[in-house]
Amino acid sequence: MVVTLVALLAGLSFGTGILIFRHFKADASATSRLYSGVFGGLNNPRPGAEAEALLRLGEEVRALGLPLVVTDTAGRVTAAANLPFEAALDDPRVKVYAGRLDRQNPPITDATIGTVHYGPLPAQRNLIALAVLQGLTIAVMVGVAVFAYRSAMSAQRDRLWVAMAREAAHQMGTPLTSLQGWIERVRSRATPPPGLADHLSADAERLDRVAQRFERIGNPAKREPIGLGALADRVAGYFRPRLPRHANMIDLRVEAPGAGPTVLGDPVLLEWALESLVKNAIDALQGRPGAIILRIGAEDNMGAIRVFDDGPGVPKELRRTLFEPGTTTKRGGWGIGLALSRRVVEDAHGGALMLEPTEKGTCFVMRVPLAAQAT
């Protein structure tokens, strides 16, 4: 990409140089003809040769396209060539045009013929236009080069994330296998601690799902029917036993019309995105009592999950960059949860994840096309 841009820019510069060379060559030829005509007429002893030379000089000037107005010492127009309009010499517009020419080039005053007012050659105007065009082209090329560079850097970062995620999934395999073995040993005891094996098994299943999530990064998302109500119940069911029950109690509830509405998507990735939103809501409460509501619905051919919390809300200065990697309000946080969630919802499922305005607390809404619309 960069090599192509450089080659194109070099070709443009070379072409411009050729045009300028041809212009100066033609200009030198025209100047030589003018000089030879005037010099030859002035040095020709034949009667009337000077007058003929002046006539040829006028024809050469008109042929060059040089706009020209000659005025005498009294300011009367005595000659004109290449005017942009048809007019007699005594037309007031000719004197006005002479003033315009003086603003472009300083007039030449001669005690014999008066004052010569002249403008640029057409070739000069073309060169100016060519220079402007070349400047615009270079600006566009620089813009495209910057865009290509940023795209390349973004692609490189994406490849790095994919490699890191897959390596993390690979590294988690060994402790998962070991954990499953320890769970079986706990279950086999004559008097195992009540509920311990179940909690360990649930955590092992979650680690296994996390490993599956990392393995999905960089691969096409699956397309399976998913009930958003059932998805919200599953996520809430995981978090409820891990929320404080006595001091600073958090109430997590789901408001859904049954197991639906149904969307087509990757259940592992969508569960990941929703868990990230719920985890953010828990962190937003910052050790204070509160409520988190997962409200399920359908609107505009999209299934929607809204995650409400009655915490302090998102600071105004962070709202514009909230979904960019590295943006976080948590001490020691990496700021990648919302960025990954948006990629899951928008890039992998053609949906939308955004922050909705609310009078109190925070509300994130996750929208995914309904199954009937996705097919």
Backbone hydrogen bonds in HBPLUS format (Angstrom, degrees):
<---DONOR---> <-ACCEPTOR-->    atom                        ^
c    i                          cat <-CA-CA->   ^        H-A-AA   ^      H-
h    n   atom  resd res      DA  || num        DHA   H-A  angle D-A-AA Bond
n    s   type  num  typ     dist DA aas  dist angle  dist       angle   num
A0005-LEU N   A0001-MET O   3.04 MM   4  6.36 156.8  2.09 148.7 154.7     1
A0006-VAL N   A0002-VAL O   2.93 MM   4  6.20 161.3  1.96 153.4 158.4     2
A0007-ALA N   A0003-VAL O   2.91 MM   4  6.11 159.5  1.96 148.3 154.2     3
A0008-LEU N   A0004-THR O   2.89 MM   4  6.10 156.2  1.95 147.8 154.5     4
A0009-LEU N   A0005-LEU O   2.89 MM   4  6.09 161.9  1.92 151.0 156.0     5
A0010-ALA N   A0006-VAL O   2.86 MM   4  6.05 156.7  1.91 148.2 155.0     6
A0011-GLY N   A0007-ALA O   2.89 MM   4  6.09 155.4  1.95 145.4 152.2     7
A0012-LEU N   A0008-LEU O   2.91 MM   4  6.17 154.5  1.97 147.2 154.2     8
A0013-SER N   A0009-LEU O   2.94 MM   4  6.18 160.8  1.98 149.4 154.3     9
A0014-PHE N   A0010-ALA O   2.90 MM   4  6.09 158.5  1.94 148.9 155.0    10
A0015-GLY N   A0011-GLY O   2.89 MM   4  6.09 160.9  1.93 148.3 153.5    11
A0016-THR N   A0012-LEU O   2.91 MM   4  6.13 155.5  1.97 148.0 154.8    12
A0017-GLY N   A0013-SER O   2.94 MM   4  6.18 156.3  2.00 146.4 152.9    13
A0018-ILE N   A0014-PHE O   3.01 MM   4  6.33 152.5  2.09 148.8 155.8    14
A0019-LEU N   A0015-GLY O   3.05 MM   4  6.34 160.5  2.09 149.2 153.8    15
A0020-ILE N   A0016-THR O   2.96 MM   4  6.23 162.6  1.99 154.8 159.2    16
A0021-PHE N   A0017-GLY O   2.91 MM   4  6.08 157.7  1.96 147.0 153.6    17
A0022-ARG N   A0018-ILE O   2.93 MM   4  6.19 162.2  1.97 152.8 157.1    18
A0023-HIS N   A0019-LEU O   2.91 MM   4  6.16 152.0  1.99 145.7 154.0    19
A0024-PHE N   A0020-ILE O   2.98 MM   4  6.27 168.9  1.99 157.1 158.1    20
A0025-LYS N   A0021-PHE O   2.95 MM   4  6.13 150.8  2.04 146.5 155.4    21
A0026-ALA N   A0022-ARG O   2.91 MM   4  6.11 160.4  1.94 148.2 153.0    22
A0027-ASP N   A0023-HIS O   2.78 MM   4  6.02 154.8  1.84 150.6 159.0    23
A0028-ALA N   A0024-PHE O   2.86 MM   4  5.99 157.1  1.91 143.1 148.6    24
A0029-SER N   A0025-LYS O   3.03 MM   4  6.26 153.2  2.10 143.1 150.5    25
A0030-ALA N   A0026-ALA O   2.90 MM   4  6.17 159.1  1.95 150.1 155.3    26
A0031-THR N   A0027-ASP O   2.90 MM   4  6.11 162.4  1.94 150.8 155.9    27
A0032-SER N   A0028-ALA O   2.96 MM   4  6.08 152.5  2.04 142.1 149.6    28
A0033-ARG N   A0029-SER O   3.02 MM   4  6.32 152.2  2.10 145.0 152.3    29
A0034-LEU N   A0030-ALA O   2.98 MM   4  6.31 158.8  2.03 150.8 156.4    30
A0035-TYR N   A0031-THR O   2.93 MM   4  6.14 165.7  1.95 150.9 154.9    31
A0036-SER N   A0032-SER O   2.86 MM   4  6.01 165.8  1.88 151.2 155.3    32
A0037-GLY N   A0033-ARG O   2.91 MM   4  5.98 155.3  1.97 145.2 152.1    33
A0038-VAL N   A0034-LEU O   3.01 MM   4  6.20 169.7  2.02 154.7 156.9    34
A0039-PHE N   A0035-TYR O   2.83 MM   4  5.90 167.2  1.85 153.0 157.4    35
A0040-GLY N   A0036-SER O   2.84 MM   4  5.70 154.8  1.90 136.7 144.8    36
A0041-GLY N   A0037-GLY O   3.01 MM   4  6.10 154.6  2.08 141.4 148.2    37
A0042-LEU N   A0038-VAL O   2.95 MM   4  6.12 163.4  1.98 154.5 158.7    38
A0043-ASN N   A0039-PHE O   3.16 MM   4  6.19 140.0  2.33 140.7 150.0    39
A0044-ASN N   A0041-GLY O   3.40 MM   3  5.20 162.1  2.44  97.7 102.8    40
A0049-ALA N   A0046-ARG O   3.15 MM   3  5.64 155.2  2.22 138.9 138.1    41
A0052-GLU N   A0048-GLY O   3.13 MM   4  6.36 158.1  2.18 147.0 153.0    42
A0053-ALA N   A0049-ALA O   2.91 MM   4  6.13 150.2  2.00 143.9 152.4    43
A0054-LEU N   A0050-GLU O   2.98 MM   4  6.31 153.1  2.05 148.8 155.4    44
A0055-LEU N   A0051-ALA O   2.96 MM   4  6.27 153.2  2.03 146.9 154.5    45
A0056-ARG N   A0052-GLU O   2.90 MM   4  6.20 160.5  1.94 150.0 155.0    46
A0057-LEU N   A0053-ALA O   2.85 MM   4  6.07 147.5  1.95 141.3 151.3    47
A0058-GLY N   A0054-LEU O   2.95 MM   4  6.24 152.8  2.02 145.6 151.7    48
A0059-GLU N   A0055-LEU O   2.99 MM   4  6.35 153.0  2.07 146.6 154.2    49
A0060-GLU N   A0056-ARG O   2.85 MM   4  6.13 154.4  1.91 149.1 156.1    50
A0061-VAL N   A0057-LEU O   2.97 MM   4  6.23 157.8  2.02 148.7 154.5    51
A0062-ARG N   A0058-GLY O   3.00 MM   4  6.24 161.2  2.03 147.5 152.4    52
A0063-ALA N   A0059-GLU O   2.83 MM   4  6.04 151.1  1.92 144.9 153.7    53
A0064-LEU N   A0060-GLU O   2.93 MM   4  6.20 144.0  2.06 145.6 154.7    54
A0065-GLY N   A0062-ARG O   3.13 MM   3  5.18 141.1  2.29  97.0 108.3    55
A0119-GLY N   A0067-PRO O   3.03 MM  52  5.28 147.0  2.15 147.4 149.2    56
A0068-LEU N   A0081-ALA O   2.96 MM  13  5.07 165.2  1.98 149.5 149.0    57
A0081-ALA N   A0068-LEU O   2.84 MM  13  5.07 153.4  1.91 146.5 146.3    58
A0069-VAL N   A0117-HIS O   2.82 MM  48  5.06 152.3  1.90 151.6 157.5    59
A0117-HIS N   A0069-VAL O   2.74 MM  48  5.06 173.5  1.74 165.8 166.1    60
A0070-VAL N   A0079-ALA O   2.83 MM   9  5.02 172.4  1.83 144.6 144.1    61
A0078-THR N   A0070-VAL O   2.76 MM   8  5.65 160.5  1.79 148.7 155.7    62
A0079-ALA N   A0070-VAL O   3.37 MM   9  5.02 153.3  2.44 135.2 133.2    63
A0071-THR N   A0115-THR O   2.92 MM  44  5.25 161.4  1.95 151.3 157.1    64
A0115-THR N   A0071-THR O   2.74 MM  44  5.25 162.0  1.77 156.6 163.0    65
A0072-ASP N   A0076-ARG O   2.85 MM   4  5.51 150.7  1.93 151.2 157.7    66
A0075-GLY N   A0072-ASP O   2.89 MM   3  5.26 162.9  1.92 114.2 119.6    67
A0091-ASP N   A0088-ALA O   3.06 MM   3  5.34 162.5  2.09 112.7 116.4    68
A0094-VAL N   A0091-ASP O   3.00 MM   3  5.74 152.4  2.07 122.0 128.5    69
A0096-VAL N   A0092-PRO O   3.22 MM   4  6.56 158.4  2.27 149.3 155.5    70
A0097-TYR N   A0093-ARG O   2.89 MM   4  6.06 152.8  1.96 142.8 150.3    71
A0098-ALA N   A0094-VAL O   2.93 MM   4  6.22 144.5  2.06 141.0 151.0    72
A0099-GLY N   A0095-LYS O   3.11 MM   4  6.48 148.1  2.22 143.4 150.6    73
A0100-ARG N   A0096-VAL O   3.17 MM   4  6.59 146.3  2.29 141.5 150.6    74
A0100-ARG N   A0097-TYR O   3.07 MM   3  4.99 117.5  2.48  92.3 107.7    75
A0101-LEU N   A0097-TYR O   2.98 MM   4  6.36 150.2  2.07 147.9 156.1    76
A0102-ASP N   A0098-ALA O   3.01 MM   4  6.33 146.7  2.13 144.3 153.2    77
A0103-ARG N   A0100-ARG O   3.18 MM   3  5.29 133.1  2.41  96.4 108.5    78
A0104-GLN N   A0101-LEU O   3.02 MM   3  5.17 141.1  2.17 100.9 112.5    79
A0105-ASN N   A0101-LEU O   2.94 MM   4  6.23 162.9  1.97 160.0 164.3    80
A0108-ILE N   A0116-VAL O   2.97 MM   8  5.04 161.5  2.00 143.7 147.2    81
A0116-VAL N   A0108-ILE O   2.66 MM   8  5.04 165.8  1.68 153.1 158.0    82
A0110-ASP N   A0114-GLY O   2.59 MM   4  5.04 172.3  1.60 164.7 167.6    83
A0114-GLY N   A0110-ASP O   2.86 MM   4  5.04 146.4  1.98 137.2 145.8    84
A0124-GLN N   A0121-LEU O   2.92 MM   3  5.16 124.6  2.23 103.4 117.9    85
A0125-ARG N   A0121-LEU O   3.19 MM   4  6.68 155.0  2.26 153.6 160.1    86
A0126-ASN N   A0122-PRO O   2.93 MM   4  6.23 152.6  2.01 147.2 155.5    87
A0127-LEU N   A0123-ALA O   2.90 MM   4  6.18 147.7  2.01 143.5 152.2    88
A0128-ILE N   A0124-GLN O   3.01 MM   4  6.34 153.3  2.08 148.2 154.9    89
A0129-ALA N   A0125-ARG O   3.00 MM   4  6.29 163.0  2.03 149.0 153.4    90
A0130-LEU N   A0126-ASN O   2.81 MM   4  6.02 149.7  1.90 143.4 152.8    91
A0131-ALA N   A0127-LEU O   2.82 MM   4  6.07 152.5  1.90 147.0 153.9    92
A0132-VAL N   A0128-ILE O   2.95 MM   4  6.27 159.2  1.99 151.5 156.8    93
A0133-LEU N   A0129-ALA O   2.90 MM   4  6.11 159.9  1.94 146.9 152.8    94
A0134-GLN N   A0130-LEU O   2.84 MM   4  6.06 156.5  1.89 147.4 154.1    95
A0135-GLY N   A0131-ALA O   2.89 MM   4  6.12 155.1  1.95 146.3 153.2    96
A0136-LEU N   A0132-VAL O   2.93 MM   4  6.24 159.1  1.98 151.9 157.1    97
A0137-THR N   A0133-LEU O   2.87 MM   4  6.09 155.9  1.92 147.5 154.9    98
A0138-ILE N   A0134-GLN O   2.87 MM   4  6.11 158.8  1.92 150.4 155.6    99
A0139-ALA N   A0135-GLY O   2.95 MM   4  6.21 157.1  2.01 146.1 152.6   100
A0140-VAL N   A0136-LEU O   2.90 MM   4  6.19 157.5  1.95 149.8 155.6   101
A0141-MET N   A0137-THR O   2.84 MM   4  6.08 158.5  1.89 149.0 155.6   102
A0142-VAL N   A0138-ILE O   2.84 MM   4  6.09 157.8  1.89 152.2 157.7   103
A0143-GLY N   A0139-ALA O   2.95 MM   4  6.20 158.4  2.00 146.0 152.1   104
A0144-VAL N   A0140-VAL O   2.83 MM   4  6.12 161.4  1.86 154.7 159.5   105
A0145-ALA N   A0141-MET O   2.84 MM   4  6.02 155.4  1.90 147.0 154.5   106
A0146-VAL N   A0142-VAL O   2.87 MM   4  6.13 157.5  1.93 150.8 156.5   107
A0147-PHE N   A0143-GLY O   2.93 MM   4  6.17 161.0  1.97 148.3 153.9   108
A0148-ALA N   A0144-VAL O   2.80 MM   4  6.01 158.1  1.85 148.7 155.0   109
A0149-TYR N   A0145-ALA O   2.87 MM   4  6.07 153.9  1.93 145.8 153.1   110
A0150-ARG N   A0146-VAL O   2.90 MM   4  6.17 163.3  1.93 151.9 156.2   111
A0151-SER N   A0147-PHE O   2.87 MM   4  6.05 156.9  1.92 148.5 155.5   112
A0152-ALA N   A0148-ALA O   2.89 MM   4  6.06 155.7  1.95 144.4 151.1   113
A0153-MET N   A0149-TYR O   2.91 MM   4  6.19 157.4  1.96 149.7 155.8   114
A0154-SER N   A0150-ARG O   2.86 MM   4  6.06 156.8  1.91 147.6 154.3   115
A0155-ALA N   A0151-SER O   2.86 MM   4  6.09 159.8  1.90 149.5 154.9   116
A0156-GLN N   A0152-ALA O   2.94 MM   4  6.14 150.4  2.03 142.9 151.3   117
A0157-ARG N   A0153-MET O   2.92 MM   4  6.22 154.8  1.98 147.4 153.9   118
A0158-ASP N   A0154-SER O   2.89 MM   4  6.18 155.5  1.95 148.7 155.8   119
A0159-ARG N   A0155-ALA O   2.95 MM   4  6.22 158.8  1.99 147.8 152.9   120
A0160-LEU N   A0156-GLN O   3.00 MM   4  6.26 150.1  2.10 143.5 151.9   121
A0161-TRP N   A0157-ARG O   2.91 MM   4  6.23 156.8  1.96 151.6 157.4   122
A0162-VAL N   A0158-ASP O   2.94 MM   4  6.22 163.7  1.97 154.7 158.9   123
A0163-ALA N   A0159-ARG O   2.96 MM   4  6.17 161.9  2.00 146.8 151.7   124
A0164-MET N   A0160-LEU O   2.88 MM   4  6.10 162.8  1.91 152.2 157.1   125
A0165-ALA N   A0161-TRP O   2.84 MM   4  6.01 162.8  1.87 153.8 158.7   126
A0166-ARG N   A0162-VAL O   2.97 MM   4  6.16 167.5  1.99 153.5 156.6   127
A0167-GLU N   A0163-ALA O   2.98 MM   4  6.10 154.9  2.04 145.8 153.2   128
A0168-ALA N   A0164-MET O   2.89 MM   4  6.10 153.8  1.96 147.3 154.6   129
A0169-ALA N   A0165-ALA O   2.96 MM   4  6.26 157.0  2.01 149.5 155.4   130
A0170-HIS N   A0166-ARG O   2.96 MM   4  6.19 153.2  2.04 142.9 150.3   131
A0171-GLN N   A0167-GLU O   2.88 MM   4  6.12 158.8  1.92 150.7 156.1   132
A0172-MET N   A0168-ALA O   3.03 MM   4  6.19 139.4  2.20 144.7 154.9   133
A0173-GLY N   A0170-HIS O   3.22 MM   3  5.54 154.2  2.29 106.5 114.0   134
A0176-LEU N   A0172-MET O   3.20 MM   4  6.23 151.6  2.29 148.5 156.7   135
A0177-THR N   A0173-GLY O   3.12 MM   4  6.35 159.0  2.17 148.8 153.7   136
A0178-SER N   A0174-THR O   3.07 MM   4  6.36 162.3  2.10 155.0 160.0   137
A0179-LEU N   A0175-PRO O   2.82 MM   4  5.94 157.7  1.87 145.7 151.9   138
A0180-GLN N   A0176-LEU O   3.00 MM   4  6.25 157.9  2.05 152.0 156.8   139
A0181-GLY N   A0177-THR O   3.24 MM   4  6.54 150.8  2.33 142.2 149.6   140
A0181-GLY N   A0178-SER O   3.10 MM   3  5.14 117.9  2.50  95.2 110.3   141
A0182-TRP N   A0178-SER O   3.04 MM   4  6.43 154.5  2.11 151.4 158.2   142
A0183-ILE N   A0179-LEU O   2.98 MM   4  6.23 153.2  2.06 150.3 157.7   143
A0184-GLU N   A0180-GLN O   3.15 MM   4  6.44 157.1  2.21 146.2 151.1   144
A0185-ARG N   A0181-GLY O   3.14 MM   4  6.45 148.2  2.24 143.1 151.9   145
A0186-VAL N   A0182-TRP O   2.98 MM   4  6.30 151.8  2.07 149.0 156.1   146
A0187-ARG N   A0183-ILE O   2.97 MM   4  6.28 162.0  2.00 152.9 157.5   147
A0188-SER N   A0184-GLU O   3.05 MM   4  6.19 141.1  2.21 139.3 149.2   148
A0189-ARG N   A0186-VAL O   3.23 MM   3  5.54 159.8  2.28 107.9 114.0   149
A0196-LEU N   A0193-PRO O   3.26 MM   3  5.59 158.8  2.30 120.8 126.8   150
A0199-HIS N   A0195-GLY O   2.99 MM   4  6.20 162.1  2.02 153.8 158.1   151
A0200-LEU N   A0196-LEU O   2.87 MM   4  6.10 164.4  1.89 156.0 160.8   152
A0201-SER N   A0197-ALA O   2.82 MM   4  5.94 153.6  1.89 144.2 152.1   153
A0202-ALA N   A0198-ASP O   2.88 MM   4  6.13 153.9  1.95 146.6 153.6   154
A0203-ASP N   A0199-HIS O   2.95 MM   4  6.23 157.7  2.00 148.6 154.4   155
A0204-ALA N   A0200-LEU O   2.88 MM   4  6.10 151.4  1.96 145.4 153.9   156
A0205-GLU N   A0201-SER O   2.90 MM   4  6.16 155.6  1.96 148.1 154.4   157
A0206-ARG N   A0202-ALA O   2.95 MM   4  6.21 150.0  2.05 141.8 150.4   158
A0207-LEU N   A0203-ASP O   2.90 MM   4  6.19 157.6  1.95 148.2 153.8   159
A0208-ASP N   A0204-ALA O   2.93 MM   4  6.19 150.7  2.02 143.6 152.1   160
A0209-ARG N   A0205-GLU O   2.91 MM   4  6.24 149.3  2.01 144.3 152.5   161
A0210-VAL N   A0206-ARG O   2.81 MM   4  6.13 155.6  1.87 152.0 159.3   162
A0211-ALA N   A0207-LEU O   2.92 MM   4  6.19 156.9  1.98 147.0 152.8   163
A0212-GLN N   A0208-ASP O   2.99 MM   4  6.28 152.0  2.07 142.2 150.1   164
A0213-ARG N   A0209-ARG O   2.87 MM   4  6.20 148.3  1.97 146.9 155.8   165
A0214-PHE N   A0210-VAL O   3.08 MM   4  6.44 162.8  2.11 155.0 157.6   166
A0215-GLU N   A0211-ALA O   3.05 MM   4  6.29 150.7  2.14 144.5 153.0   167
A0216-ARG N   A0212-GLN O   3.05 MM   4  6.32 133.5  2.27 140.8 152.6   168
A0216-ARG N   A0213-ARG O   2.98 MM   3  5.15 131.4  2.23  99.0 112.6   169
A0217-ILE N   A0214-PHE O   3.28 MM   3  5.47 143.2  2.43 100.4 109.8   170
A0219-ASN N   A0216-ARG O   2.94 MM   3  5.34 162.5  1.97 136.7 137.8   171
A0224-GLU N   A0265-GLY O   2.81 MM  41  5.20 158.4  1.85 129.2 135.0   172
A0265-GLY N   A0224-GLU O   2.90 MM  41  5.20 161.0  1.93 138.2 141.8   173
A0226-ILE N   A0263-VAL O   2.73 MM  37  5.28 152.8  1.80 158.8 165.2   174
A0263-VAL N   A0226-ILE O   2.88 MM  37  5.28 160.4  1.91 147.8 150.9   175
A0231-LEU N   A0227-GLY O   2.89 MM   4  6.15 155.6  1.95 152.0 159.9   176
A0228-LEU N   A0261-PRO O   2.92 MM  33  5.75 173.2  1.93 161.0 159.0   177
A0232-ALA N   A0228-LEU O   2.90 MM   4  6.09 160.0  1.94 146.9 151.3   178
A0229-GLY N   A0259-ALA O   3.02 MM  30  4.23 124.3  2.34 112.1 116.2   179
A0233-ASP N   A0229-GLY O   2.98 MM   4  6.24 155.7  2.04 146.5 153.4   180
A0230-ALA N   A0259-ALA O   3.20 MM  29  4.63 151.3  2.28 121.2 113.9   181
A0234-ARG N   A0230-ALA O   2.97 MM   4  6.16 154.6  2.03 147.1 153.5   182
A0235-VAL N   A0231-LEU O   3.06 MM   4  6.34 160.7  2.09 151.3 156.0   183
A0236-ALA N   A0232-ALA O   2.88 MM   4  6.04 168.4  1.90 153.1 156.8   184
A0237-GLY N   A0233-ASP O   2.81 MM   4  5.86 151.0  1.89 142.7 151.3   185
A0238-TYR N   A0234-ARG O   3.19 MM   4  6.45 138.9  2.37 138.8 147.9   186
A0238-TYR N   A0235-VAL O   3.17 MM   3  5.29 130.4  2.43  97.6 110.1   187
A0239-PHE N   A0235-VAL O   3.23 MM   4  6.58 158.6  2.28 150.5 155.4   188
A0240-ARG N   A0236-ALA O   2.95 MM   4  5.98 161.6  1.98 160.1 163.7   189
A0242-ARG N   A0239-PHE O   2.88 MM   3  5.31 144.9  2.00 116.3 127.7   190
A0243-LEU N   A0240-ARG O   3.19 MM   3  5.38 173.1  2.20 115.0 116.3   191
A0290-GLY N   A0249-MET O   3.25 MM  41  6.82 150.1  2.35 140.8 146.5   192
A0251-ASP N   A0290-GLY O   2.95 MM  39  6.40 162.2  1.99 151.1 153.7   193
A0292-ILE N   A0251-ASP O   2.79 MM  41  6.13 162.8  1.82 160.0 160.4   194
A0253-ARG N   A0292-ILE O   3.03 MM  39  6.51 160.9  2.07 164.6 169.3   195
A0294-LEU N   A0253-ARG O   2.92 MM  41  6.33 159.9  1.96 156.8 163.4   196
A0255-GLU N   A0294-LEU O   2.76 MM  39  6.00 170.9  1.77 153.6 155.4   197
A0296-ILE N   A0255-GLU O   2.82 MM  41  6.11 169.0  1.83 162.5 163.5   198
A0371-ALA N   A0262-THR O   2.94 MM 109  5.80 165.1  1.96 137.8 134.5   199
A0270-LEU N   A0266-ASP O   2.98 MM   4  6.13 172.3  1.98 166.6 169.0   200
A0271-GLU N   A0267-PRO O   3.01 MM   4  5.90 153.0  2.09 137.3 144.9   201
A0272-TRP N   A0268-VAL O   3.08 MM   4  6.24 148.1  2.19 136.8 145.7   202
A0273-ALA N   A0269-LEU O   2.95 MM   4  6.30 158.6  2.00 151.0 155.9   203
A0274-LEU N   A0270-LEU O   2.98 MM   4  6.21 164.9  2.01 150.5 154.1   204
A0275-GLU N   A0271-GLU O   2.89 MM   4  6.02 160.0  1.93 148.9 154.8   205
A0276-SER N   A0272-TRP O   3.02 MM   4  6.25 152.6  2.10 148.3 155.4   206
A0277-LEU N   A0273-ALA O   3.20 MM   4  6.57 150.5  2.29 144.1 151.2   207
A0278-VAL N   A0274-LEU O   2.98 MM   4  6.30 160.6  2.02 154.0 159.2   208
A0279-LYS N   A0275-GLU O   2.80 MM   4  5.96 161.6  1.83 151.2 156.8   209
A0280-ASN N   A0276-SER O   2.98 MM   4  6.17 150.3  2.07 141.1 148.9   210
A0281-ALA N   A0277-LEU O   3.01 MM   4  6.30 151.1  2.10 143.1 150.9   211
A0282-ILE N   A0278-VAL O   2.93 MM   4  6.29 154.7  1.99 152.5 159.1   212
A0283-ASP N   A0279-LYS O   2.97 MM   4  6.20 163.2  2.00 149.1 153.7   213
A0284-ALA N   A0280-ASN O   2.83 MM   4  6.00 142.2  1.97 142.5 153.6   214
A0285-LEU N   A0282-ILE O   3.25 MM   3  5.53 137.6  2.44 101.6 111.9   215
A0286-GLN N   A0283-ASP O   3.07 MM   3  5.37 145.4  2.19 105.7 115.7   216
A0288-ARG N   A0285-LEU O   3.06 MM   3  5.46 143.2  2.20 113.0 123.8   217
A0293-ILE N   A0308-PHE O   3.03 MM  15  5.08 150.9  2.12 128.6 137.8   218
A0308-PHE N   A0293-ILE O   2.90 MM  15  5.08 166.0  1.92 153.6 155.8   219
A0295-ARG N   A0306-ARG O   2.89 MM  11  5.08 158.1  1.94 148.1 152.6   220
A0306-ARG N   A0295-ARG O   2.89 MM  11  5.08 167.5  1.90 146.8 151.0   221
A0297-GLY N   A0304-ALA O   3.00 MM   7  5.25 151.6  2.08 152.1 154.0   222
A0304-ALA N   A0297-GLY O   2.81 MM   7  5.25 173.2  1.81 146.6 145.2   223
A0299-GLU N   A0302-MET O   2.83 MM   3  5.31 160.2  1.87 155.2 160.8   224
A0302-MET N   A0299-GLU O   2.96 MM   3  5.31 140.9  2.12 108.8 120.5   225
A0370-LEU N   A0301-ASN O   3.25 MM  69  5.89 171.2  2.26 133.4 132.9   226
A0303-GLY N   A0368-VAL O   2.72 MM  65  5.25 158.5  1.77 167.9 160.9   227
A0368-VAL N   A0303-GLY O   2.89 MM  65  5.25 156.7  1.94 149.2 157.1   228
A0305-ILE N   A0366-MET O   2.92 MM  61  5.19 151.8  2.00 143.3 152.6   229
A0366-MET N   A0305-ILE O   2.86 MM  61  5.19 161.6  1.89 145.5 151.7   230
A0307-VAL N   A0364-PHE O   2.81 MM  57  5.24 162.7  1.83 156.8 162.8   231
A0364-PHE N   A0307-VAL O   3.14 MM  57  5.24 157.6  2.20 137.5 139.8   232
A0309-ASP N   A0362-THR O   3.01 MM  53  5.47 141.1  2.17 154.3 159.2   233
A0362-THR N   A0309-ASP O   3.03 MM  53  5.47 149.5  2.13 139.6 148.4   234
A0318-LEU N   A0315-PRO O   3.03 MM   3  5.58 157.4  2.08 115.6 122.7   235
A0319-ARG N   A0316-LYS O   3.31 MM   3  5.43 154.8  2.38 104.6 111.6   236
A0324-GLU N   A0321-THR O   3.10 MM   3  5.31 166.8  2.11 113.9 117.1   237
A0327-THR N   A0324-GLU O   3.23 MM   3  5.98 160.0  2.27 146.2 146.2   238
A0326-GLY N   A0335-GLY O   2.73 MM   9  4.19 149.4  1.82 116.1 124.5   239
A0333-GLY N   A0330-LYS O   3.09 MM   3  5.11 164.5  2.12 119.9 119.7   240
A0340-LEU N   A0336-ILE O   2.89 MM   4  6.00 162.7  1.92 151.9 155.9   241
A0341-SER N   A0337-GLY O   2.94 MM   4  6.13 156.1  2.00 145.6 153.2   242
A0342-ARG N   A0338-LEU O   2.90 MM   4  6.08 159.1  1.94 148.5 153.2   243
A0343-ARG N   A0339-ALA O   3.14 MM   4  6.40 155.5  2.21 142.9 149.5   244
A0344-VAL N   A0340-LEU O   2.93 MM   4  6.20 155.3  1.99 150.1 156.9   245
A0345-VAL N   A0341-SER O   2.96 MM   4  6.20 165.9  1.98 154.7 157.6   246
A0346-GLU N   A0342-ARG O   2.78 MM   4  5.72 168.0  1.80 154.4 158.3   247
A0347-ASP N   A0343-ARG O   2.96 MM   4  5.00 126.9  2.25 116.4 131.8   248
A0348-ALA N   A0343-ARG O   3.17 MM   5  6.62 149.1  2.27 157.5 166.4   249
A0351-GLY N   A0345-VAL O   2.93 MM   6  5.31 157.9  1.98 140.5 138.9   250
A0350-GLY N   A0346-GLU O   3.03 MM   4  4.69 131.9  2.27 118.8 123.2   251
A0352-ALA N   A0367-ARG O   2.92 MM  15  5.14 151.1  2.00 136.8 143.3   252
A0367-ARG N   A0352-ALA O   2.80 MM  15  5.14 173.0  1.81 162.1 164.4   253
A0354-MET N   A0365-VAL O   3.15 MM  11  5.69 160.3  2.19 153.6 159.1   254
A0365-VAL N   A0354-MET O   3.02 MM  11  5.69 166.0  2.04 163.0 167.6   255
A0356-GLU N   A0363-CYS O   2.83 MM   7  5.46 166.3  1.85 164.7 168.4   256
A0373-GLN N   A0370-LEU O   2.99 MM   3  5.28 128.3  2.27 104.2 117.9   257
A0374-ALA N   A0370-LEU O   2.81 MM   4  6.03 152.8  1.88 157.2 166.5   258
A0375-THR N   A0371-ALA O   3.21 MM   4  6.29 145.1  2.34 146.3 151.8   259
